[in-house]
Amino acid sequence: MFATVPAFLFLPKLSIAQHGTSSASEIMQEAMQTATKENKKIFIIFHASWCGWCHKMDTAINDKSCKDFFYKNYVIRYLVVDESRDKKNLENPGAAELRAKYHGDGEGIPFWLIFDKDGKLLADSHVRTTSSASDTQGENVGCPATEKEVAYFMEVLKKTSAISKAEQAAVQNRFRQNEN
């Protein structure tokens, strides 16, 4: 007989989480496999269909001025959380627990995490004071927009990717537009 192949392997990359059928664990496993194969980091974004700032984050990442940078360096996956009662079916099982594990519960969305290909956390959307430990909560920048938020985001991108000066300028300029 034929081996059963998980259905999520045949879905387009970014639609996996948006259909709410795959668990957070399945999405992470697939992202780690893809990141290993493509030698990239994993960029997990917790979001919801009603969230305006989530849409701004997605629009900025996919803007023609910086999309190539993000897709060259990261396997980007979305985990649906905090949906309204009538759209709970969109949520990914285990996503709220994963967000809580990394101190993102109660922080608002979008909330994002960056992992290496083995699933080790490299960065998150919490701005912390320099004296804070990495496991303290900090302040969620969500979708970077203000000068301080974008500066933090740029430091994270420098730490987790090969970003050129031109790409830095493009990403910084595009995300600063989110403040308007």
C-alpha positions in Angstrom: 0.0 0.0 0.0 1.0 3.6 -0.3 2.4 5.6 2.6 0.2 8.4 3.9 1.7 11.8 3.2 0.6 14.7 5.4 -1.7 17.0 3.4 0.0 20.2 4.7 3.0 19.3 2.6 1.0 20.0 -0.6 -0.3 23.4 0.5 1.3 26.6 -0.7 3.9 27.9 1.8 2.1 30.9 3.3 -1.4 29.4 3.3 -0.6 26.6 5.8 -1.3 28.6 8.9 -4.0 30.8 7.3 -6.3 27.8 6.9 -6.1 26.9 10.6 -5.9 23.2 9.8 -2.3 22.5 10.7 -1.1 22.7 14.3 1.7 25.0 15.4 3.9 22.0 15.9 3.3 20.8 12.3 4.0 24.2 11.0 7.2 24.5 13.0 8.4 21.1 11.8 7.7 21.9 8.2 9.4 25.3 8.6 12.5 23.7 10.2 12.7 21.2 7.3 12.5 24.0 4.8 14.9 26.2 6.6 17.5 23.3 6.7 17.0 22.6 3.0 17.2 26.3 2.1 19.8 27.4 4.7 17.5 30.1 6.2 16.1 31.3 9.5 12.5 30.8 10.5 10.3 33.9 11.0 7.1 33.0 12.8 4.4 35.7 13.0 1.3 35.4 15.3 -1.6 37.2 13.7 -5.4 37.3 13.3 -7.7 38.1 10.4 -9.1 41.2 12.1 -5.8 42.7 13.2 -4.9 45.9 11.3 -1.3 45.9 12.5 -0.9 42.3 11.4 -2.0 43.3 7.9 0.5 46.2 8.0 3.3 43.8 8.9 2.4 41.4 6.1 2.1 44.3 3.6 5.5 45.7 4.6 7.2 42.3 4.4 5.7 41.7 1.0 6.4 45.2 -0.3 8.4 45.1 -3.6 11.1 47.2 -1.9 12.0 44.5 0.7 10.2 41.3 -0.2 13.3 39.7 -1.8 15.3 40.3 1.3 12.8 38.6 3.6 12.2 35.6 1.4 16.0 35.2 0.7 16.8 35.0 4.4 13.7 33.6 6.2 11.1 30.9 6.0 8.1 32.9 6.9 5.1 31.2 8.6 2.0 32.6 10.2 0.2 31.2 13.2 -3.4 32.3 13.8 -4.4 33.3 17.3 -7.0 35.5 19.0 -9.6 35.2 16.4 -13.2 36.4 17.0 -15.7 33.8 18.2 -17.1 33.2 14.7 -13.7 32.6 13.2 -12.1 30.4 15.9 -11.8 27.7 13.2 -9.0 29.7 11.7 -6.7 29.4 14.7 -3.9 26.9 14.6 -4.0 24.4 17.4 -1.1 24.9 19.8 -0.3 28.4 18.5 -1.6 30.2 21.7 0.5 27.9 23.8 3.6 28.5 21.7 3.1 32.2 21.9 2.8 31.9 25.7 5.9 29.8 25.9 7.8 32.8 24.5 6.1 35.4 26.7 3.9 36.7 23.9 0.5 36.1 25.5 -1.2 39.2 26.6 1.1 41.3 24.4 -1.0 41.9 21.4 -0.4 40.9 17.9 1.4 40.7 15.7 4.0 39.0 17.8 6.9 37.4 16.1 9.8 35.0 16.8 12.9 34.2 14.8 14.4 30.7 15.1 17.4 29.0 13.6 16.8 25.9 11.4 17.0 23.7 14.5 14.3 25.6 16.3 16.5 27.5 18.7 15.1 31.0 19.4 17.3 33.7 18.1 15.1 36.8 18.6 11.6 38.0 19.3 9.5 41.1 19.1 10.2 42.1 22.7 12.3 45.2 23.2 14.2 44.8 26.5 16.5 47.0 28.5 20.1 46.0 28.0 20.3 44.7 31.6 17.2 42.4 31.1 17.6 38.7 30.6 16.4 37.3 27.3 13.6 35.3 29.1 12.0 38.5 30.5 8.9 39.8 28.8 9.9 43.2 27.5 7.7 45.4 25.4 6.2 43.9 22.1 7.1 46.1 19.1 4.5 44.1 17.0 4.6 45.6 13.6 7.6 48.0 13.8 6.6 51.6 12.9 8.1 54.1 15.3 11.8 55.1 15.1 12.6 53.0 18.2 10.6 50.0 17.0 12.2 50.0 13.6 15.7 50.5 15.1 15.1 47.4 17.2 13.8 45.4 14.3 16.8 46.4 12.2 19.2 45.1 15.0 17.3 41.8 14.9 17.5 41.5 11.2 21.3 42.3 11.2 21.8 39.6 13.9 19.7 37.0 12.1 20.4 37.5 8.4 22.8 38.6 5.7 21.4 42.1 5.1 23.2 44.6 2.9 23.3 48.3 3.4 20.8 48.8 0.6 18.4 46.2 2.0 18.7 47.8 5.5 17.7 51.2 4.0 14.8 49.6 2.1 13.4 47.7 5.1 13.9 50.7 7.4 12.2 53.1 5.0 9.3 50.7 4.4 8.6 49.9 8.0 8.8 53.6 9.0 5.8 54.1 6.7 3.7 52.0 9.1 3.6 54.9 11.5 1.4 57.0 9.1 
